[in-house]
Amino acid sequence: MARTKKTEISEKLKEENKEVIENKEEGFGEKKSETKSSLSPEEKKAKLAKLLEKAKKLEESVEEVKDIDLKKKIKPEEEEEKKDALVPIEDYLKSSIHLGTRVITPDMRRYVYRRRADGLAVFNTALLDDMIRAGANFLAKYLPNEVVIVCKRESGWKAVNKFSEITGIKAYTKKYPAGILTNTNLENFMEAELIFICDPWLDKNALEDANRIGVPILSICDTNNFTANITQIIPGNNKSAKSLGIILYLLTKLYLEIRKLPVSPPMIQDFIDGWDTLQPPK
């Protein structure tokens, strides 16, 4: 709507500029040839009054456009509030869960809303909310002792360890023990029904082991990730401690609710340092 108004104003300005130019050219022609009769004082006054009236109307139109709150009239999709959202939209924004990378793979394009001016991809937060809920329902099909969560990226260690502590799901951070799922001769060998990874690239060893033994995989995927051989994805920023924190907080909360585990609901402050002082971007 605002764009249409601006277009109309632009066209009007172009017409006025054209008229002024033509008038100037006409004046120059008169001065040069000195053959055309000049306008009478009354005609000049009437023409000037007409031009001033048009200019005033254009000025009022411009002020009308300036008064429009574009955030209210044309609200970006990633900032739209969902009635049944797991958390307020401000929480998603201040966690940076919606900010992807400058690379968008074909697998992840469907979850991207747009690009920012700096080239970063922006996830659709309404879709992220739905996918976190779907991921939690998928995770809740399994008992805690049937799941292993793997996170090599340091920014996710705090949230992963808290997730593991509350849910009872086994966690491997820093380094994934090679062969733990495939080599029965290892002392620490274990069987799992679901492997949960935080990045298909960094946690590729766990991903490969899970594929080798045919175990389903749940993965958090950023815009630069490929999703081949992943059973269920949760799209979102998997680089930031804040983003990983809110995803794992919500998964913990939903997992406890769905499985009706006798554990006190978690607090987001336990997953993200300095949460109460974070501010959503303006």
C-alpha positions in Angstrom: 0.0 0.0 0.0 2.8 2.4 1.0 4.8 1.5 -2.0 1.8 2.3 -4.3 1.5 5.7 -2.6 5.2 6.4 -3.1 4.9 5.5 -6.8 2.1 7.9 -7.3 4.0 10.7 -5.6 7.1 9.9 -7.7 5.1 10.1 -10.9 3.5 13.4 -9.8 7.0 14.8 -9.1 8.2 13.7 -12.4 5.2 15.5 -14.1 5.9 18.7 -12.1 9.6 18.6 -13.0 8.8 18.1 -16.6 6.4 21.0 -16.5 9.0 23.2 -14.8 11.6 22.2 -17.4 9.2 22.9 -20.3 8.4 26.3 -18.7 12.0 27.1 -18.4 12.7 26.0 -22.0 9.8 28.1 -23.1 11.2 31.1 -21.2 14.6 30.6 -22.7 13.1 30.4 -26.1 11.2 33.6 -25.6 14.3 35.3 -24.4 16.4 34.0 -27.2 14.1 34.8 -30.0 12.5 37.8 -28.5 9.6 37.2 -30.9 7.1 35.7 -28.4 5.0 38.0 -26.3 5.7 37.8 -22.5 3.0 36.9 -20.0 1.1 39.7 -18.4 1.5 40.2 -14.6 -2.0 38.8 -14.0 -1.2 35.6 -16.0 2.1 35.2 -14.2 0.5 35.5 -10.9 -2.3 33.0 -11.8 0.3 30.5 -13.1 2.5 30.9 -10.0 -0.6 30.4 -7.7 -1.5 27.2 -9.6 2.1 25.8 -9.2 2.1 26.6 -5.5 -1.2 24.8 -5.0 0.1 21.7 -6.7 3.3 21.8 -4.6 1.3 22.1 -1.4 -0.8 19.0 -2.4 2.4 17.0 -3.1 3.9 18.1 0.2 0.7 16.9 2.0 1.0 13.5 0.2 4.6 13.1 1.2 3.8 13.9 4.9 1.0 11.3 4.7 3.6 8.6 3.6 6.0 9.7 6.4 3.3 9.2 9.0 2.8 5.5 8.0 4.3 3.1 10.5 5.8 0.5 8.1 6.4 -2.0 10.9 2.7 -2.0 11.6 1.5 -1.8 8.0 4.0 -4.1 6.4 5.3 -6.3 9.1 8.1 -8.8 8.0 7.0 -12.4 8.1 9.8 -13.3 10.6 8.4 -10.8 13.0 4.7 -11.9 12.9 3.4 -13.1 16.2 1.9 -16.6 16.3 -1.0 -17.0 18.6 0.2 -20.5 19.7 4.0 -19.8 19.6 6.1 -21.6 22.1 7.7 -18.3 23.3 7.0 -14.7 22.4 8.5 -13.5 19.1 10.8 -11.2 21.0 12.5 -14.2 22.6 13.2 -15.8 19.2 14.6 -12.5 17.9 16.9 -11.8 20.9 18.2 -15.4 20.8 19.3 -14.9 17.1 17.7 -18.2 16.2 16.4 -16.6 13.0 19.8 -15.5 11.7 21.4 -18.0 9.3 24.6 -17.7 7.3 25.4 -16.1 3.9 25.2 -19.6 2.3 21.8 -21.2 1.6 21.8 -24.8 0.4 19.0 -26.1 -1.7 17.9 -28.3 1.2 17.4 -25.3 3.5 16.0 -22.7 1.1 12.4 -23.6 2.0 12.9 -22.4 5.6 14.4 -19.0 4.6 12.3 -15.9 4.5 14.7 -13.4 3.0 18.2 -12.0 3.1 19.3 -9.0 5.1 21.3 -6.1 3.7 24.5 -7.7 5.0 23.8 -10.9 3.1 22.8 -13.1 6.1 19.8 -15.3 5.5 16.8 -14.9 7.7 14.7 -17.8 8.8 11.0 -17.7 9.0 10.4 -17.7 12.8 6.8 -18.9 12.5 8.1 -21.9 10.6 11.0 -22.4 13.1 8.4 -22.5 15.9 6.5 -25.3 14.1 9.6 -27.3 13.4 10.8 -27.1 17.0 7.5 -28.5 18.1 7.7 -31.2 15.4 11.2 -32.0 16.5 10.1 -32.3 20.2 7.3 -34.7 19.2 9.8 -36.8 17.2 12.3 -36.8 20.1 9.5 -37.8 22.6 8.9 -41.1 20.9 12.1 -42.3 22.5 13.0 -43.0 26.1 15.9 -41.1 27.6 18.2 -44.1 27.6 17.5 -44.7 23.9 18.8 -41.3 22.8 22.3 -39.9 22.4 23.0 -36.2 21.8 26.2 -35.1 20.2 27.6 -31.5 20.0 31.2 -30.8 19.0 30.7 -27.0 18.8 31.8 -25.3 22.0 29.0 -22.7 21.9 26.5 -25.5 22.5 28.1 -27.3 25.4 26.4 -25.5 28.2 22.9 -26.0 26.7 23.6 -29.6 25.7 24.8 -30.5 29.2 21.8 -28.9 30.8 19.5 -30.7 28.3 21.2 -34.0 29.3 21.1 -33.3 33.0 17.3 -32.6 33.0 16.1 -35.2 30.5 18.6 -38.0 31.4 19.7 -38.3 27.8 23.3 -39.2 27.3 25.4 -36.4 25.9 28.8 -36.2 24.1 30.4 -32.8 23.8 33.8 -31.7 22.6 34.8 -35.0 21.0 32.5 -37.8 19.8 34.0 -41.2 20.7 34.7 -43.0 17.4 33.0 -46.4 17.0 30.9 -46.0 20.2 27.8 -47.0 18.2 29.4 -49.5 15.8 32.2 -51.3 17.5 30.9 -53.9 19.9 34.4 -54.6 21.1 34.8 -51.2 22.8 34.2 -51.0 26.5 32.1 -47.9 26.1 30.0 -49.4 23.2 26.4 -48.5 23.5 23.2 -49.0 21.6 20.9 -46.1 20.7 17.6 -45.8 19.0 18.0 -42.2 18.1 21.0 -39.9 17.5 20.5 -36.2 18.0 23.2 -33.9 16.5 23.6 -30.2 16.6 25.4 -29.7 13.3 25.5 -32.2 10.4 28.9 -30.9 9.4 30.8 -30.8 12.7 29.0 -33.9 14.0 29.5 -35.8 10.8 31.2 -38.7 12.5 28.1 -39.4 14.6 25.9 -38.9 11.6 27.9 -41.4 9.6 27.9 -44.0 12.4 24.1 -43.6 12.8 23.6 -44.1 9.1 25.9 -47.1 9.1 23.7 -48.9 11.7 20.4 -47.5 10.4 19.5 -45.4 13.4 17.2 -42.3 12.9 18.8 -38.9 13.2 17.4 -35.7 14.6 19.5 -32.6 13.7 19.6 -28.9 14.1 20.4 -27.5 10.7 21.5 -24.0 9.7 21.1 -22.4 6.2 24.5 -23.8 5.1 23.8 -27.4 6.0 22.8 -30.3 3.8 20.1 -32.6 5.1 20.8 -35.9 3.3 20.3 -39.0 5.5 18.8 -36.9 8.3 15.4 -38.2 9.5 14.0 -35.1 11.2 15.5 -31.6 11.1 15.1 -28.5 13.3 16.0 -25.5 11.2 17.7 -22.6 13.0 21.0 -20.9 13.8 23.3 -23.7 15.1 26.3 -21.5 15.6 25.2 -19.2 18.4 25.1 -20.2 22.1 21.9 -18.2 22.5 20.2 -19.9 19.6 21.3 -23.4 20.6 20.2 -22.5 24.1 16.7 -21.6 23.2 16.2 -24.6 20.9 17.4 -27.0 23.6 15.5 -25.2 26.3 12.3 -25.7 24.3 13.0 -29.3 23.4 13.7 -30.0 27.1 10.5 -28.4 28.2 8.4 -30.1 25.5 10.1 -33.5 26.1 9.2 -33.4 29.8 5.6 -32.4 29.0 5.0 -35.0 26.3 6.5 -37.9 28.2 5.1 -36.6 31.5 8.4 -37.0 33.3 8.3 -36.1 37.0 10.9 -33.3 36.6 10.5 -29.6 37.4 10.1 -27.4 34.2 13.4 -25.9 33.2 14.2 -22.2 33.1 15.7 -20.6 30.0 18.2 -18.7 32.2 19.8 -22.2 32.9 20.5 -22.6 29.2 21.6 -19.1 28.1 24.0 -16.9 30.0 22.8 -13.4 30.6 19.3 -14.1 29.2 17.6 -11.4 31.2 19.8 -8.7 29.9 19.5 -9.6 26.2 17.5 -7.3 24.0 15.8 -8.1 20.7 17.2 -6.2 17.7 15.2 -3.0 16.7 
